[in-house]
Amino acid sequence: VHRLGWLGGFGALGRLGGERRLHFVRLFVFVPPGLAVQTVHRPTPGPMNTRFDGAITPPNRASIVVTVLGGSGAWPTARQACSGYLAESDGFLLLIDPGYATLPRLLEHAEASAVDAVLISHGHADHCADLSPLLRARALSDDPPDALAVHTLPGAVDAVLALDAPRMLAGSYVLREFTAPGRFSIGPFEVSSWMLPHFVPNAGLRLTAG
């Protein structure tokens, strides 16, 4: 398995062996040998924003595209949303850690109804708050999509879901709670999880595909 790069919860990106390295990493994206990969960082340019692209041939395999929706810290700024990533493989869209202000960035790339699943590392609002408007956008649309699978630690998104009356979001999501350490599948992705030190229960996440 090759590690192409990593994404962190504090808004910086780095290549393996490169100069930009995070001292604390929450999300790893791994790809196997031979998998064509494109990673894209697309928020509004700023001092903490970096774009990098990488590819491993041959091109006959499905690609993974990771779009960074935001990387601000505890609150969004005028130029950048909080933590949020969109991972795509084989047409499957996985939204990861949708923090404050990430929904507008998501909608620049895909409709709310196009998201196939959500993966959330922990219950701090800067990593999950925009789950609420995402579910509203789906549940209140003229043609509501199927229930959205939300993968998270037990109880991590209870406060976010409690923002609306249960009847408003009824049928719009299904919780898939996991425990860490552990392994599970989300569409074409295999997810490995382990606990990381934080102020609340917090799962480190490693994604593989192919």
RAQUIVEN-V181992 format. One record per helix or strand of 2 or more residues. SS is the DSSP state (@ for helix, = for strand). FROM is the first residue (numbers start at 1). LEN is the number of residues. If there is no record, write none. Layout:
<<SS FROM LEN> <SS FROM LEN>>
This chain:
<<= 2 6> <= 13 3> <= 27 5> <= 37 5> <= 64 7> <= 84 6> <= 92 5> <@ 102 6> <@ 112 3> <= 117 3> <@ 125 4> <@ 131 9> <= 148 6> <@ 158 4> <@ 166 4> <= 173 6> <= 182 5> <= 189 8> <= 202 8>>
